[in-house]
């Protein structure tokens, strides 16, 4: 941990993530993973997949939920508060400043061009996040079928994501129950 203590380190790590990620919560996932799994080694990859699944299953922004859970794991309630404030504060400050001049700067060609470029990069960040989560979450035939089914239903049938999550929960519980009946491991 840094010289300011573990709670401050949580705050600074998530502040940096919040300050340098464009495109919303899902775009933050690769940065959160790089910081807390690869660099700091606070969370292992398997736990990060579980944290992301929980973060996406509850109301709120996935990055904020993830920061809160990681912060809690590292420092209980104070850690959760520090990590959450760290990830939220940069956006709050930046959006407050931009909000004061937004209508005036949106007409500037360079600003529009920069926003188009940022938007294109956000797509790649989302793709990286999807691949990294898939590597940890898709293990075995059931998870492949659930992931493919959810993708098809959300993309082509316009199924609301909450229903896909509920279907995934149902499939996981059904498989668990089937294994118990078969006498398999829990």
Order of alpha helices (4+ residues) and beta strands (2+ residues): alpha-alpha-alpha-alpha-alpha-alpha-alpha
